[in-house]
Amino acid sequence: MPVNEGSMDRLIRVIVGLVIIVVLAVFLHGENKWWAVVGLVPLITGITGFCGLYTLLGIKTCPVKKHS
Protein backbone atom coordinates (compact mmCIF):
# COMPACT_ATOMS: atom_id res chain seq x y z
CA MET A 1 0.00 0.00 0.00
CA PRO A 2 1.48 3.34 -1.00
CA VAL A 3 1.67 6.13 1.56
CA ASN A 4 -0.84 8.84 0.72
CA GLU A 5 -0.83 10.86 3.95
CA GLY A 6 1.59 13.59 4.92
CA SER A 7 3.33 13.69 8.29
CA MET A 8 1.00 16.33 9.78
CA ASP A 9 -2.06 14.41 8.54
CA ARG A 10 -0.70 11.23 10.12
CA LEU A 11 0.06 12.93 13.44
CA ILE A 12 -3.43 14.44 13.62
CA ARG A 13 -5.02 11.06 12.86
CA VAL A 14 -3.03 9.28 15.57
CA ILE A 15 -3.91 11.93 18.16
CA VAL A 16 -7.60 11.97 17.16
CA GLY A 17 -7.75 8.17 17.21
CA LEU A 18 -6.24 7.98 20.69
CA VAL A 19 -8.54 10.71 21.99
CA ILE A 20 -11.62 8.96 20.59
CA ILE A 21 -10.60 5.65 22.14
CA VAL A 22 -9.86 7.12 25.56
CA VAL A 23 -12.88 9.44 25.73
CA LEU A 24 -15.39 6.83 24.61
CA ALA A 25 -13.88 4.14 26.82
CA VAL A 26 -14.02 6.42 29.86
CA PHE A 27 -17.38 8.11 29.37
CA LEU A 28 -19.48 5.31 27.92
CA HIS A 29 -20.82 2.70 30.29
CA GLY A 30 -21.49 -1.00 30.05
CA GLU A 31 -22.20 -2.46 26.64
CA ASN A 32 -21.65 0.87 24.88
CA LYS A 33 -17.89 0.86 25.53
CA TRP A 34 -17.31 -1.09 22.32
CA TRP A 35 -17.91 2.16 20.40
CA ALA A 36 -14.34 3.08 21.40
CA VAL A 37 -13.10 0.82 18.58
CA VAL A 38 -14.22 3.57 16.18
CA GLY A 39 -11.01 5.33 17.19
CA LEU A 40 -9.00 2.50 15.64
CA VAL A 41 -9.81 3.76 12.14
CA PRO A 42 -7.92 7.07 12.36
CA LEU A 43 -5.28 5.48 14.58
CA ILE A 44 -4.46 2.68 12.12
CA THR A 45 -4.57 4.94 9.07
CA GLY A 46 -2.29 7.39 10.84
CA ILE A 47 0.21 4.69 11.78
CA THR A 48 0.28 3.07 8.34
CA GLY A 49 0.11 6.31 6.34
CA PHE A 50 -2.50 4.85 4.00
CA CYS A 51 -6.13 5.95 3.75
CA GLY A 52 -8.40 3.98 1.44
CA LEU A 53 -10.87 6.85 1.21
CA TYR A 54 -8.07 9.17 0.04
CA THR A 55 -7.29 6.65 -2.71
CA LEU A 56 -10.92 6.57 -3.86
CA LEU A 57 -11.12 10.37 -3.88
CA GLY A 58 -7.69 10.89 -5.45
CA ILE A 59 -6.36 12.86 -2.47
CA LYS A 60 -2.70 12.75 -1.47
CA THR A 61 -1.37 14.88 1.38
CA CYS A 62 2.18 13.54 1.35
CA PRO A 63 4.82 15.64 -0.39
CA VAL A 64 5.75 14.70 -3.95
CA LYS A 65 9.23 13.17 -4.18
CA LYS A 66 11.33 14.54 -7.02
CA HIS A 67 13.60 12.12 -8.83
CA SER A 68 17.10 13.40 -9.45
PyMOL commands that set and color helices and strands:
alter all, ss='L'
color gray80, all
select helices_A, chain A and resi 7-27+30-48+52-57
alter helices_A, ss='H'
color red, helices_A
deselect
rebuild
show_as cartoon
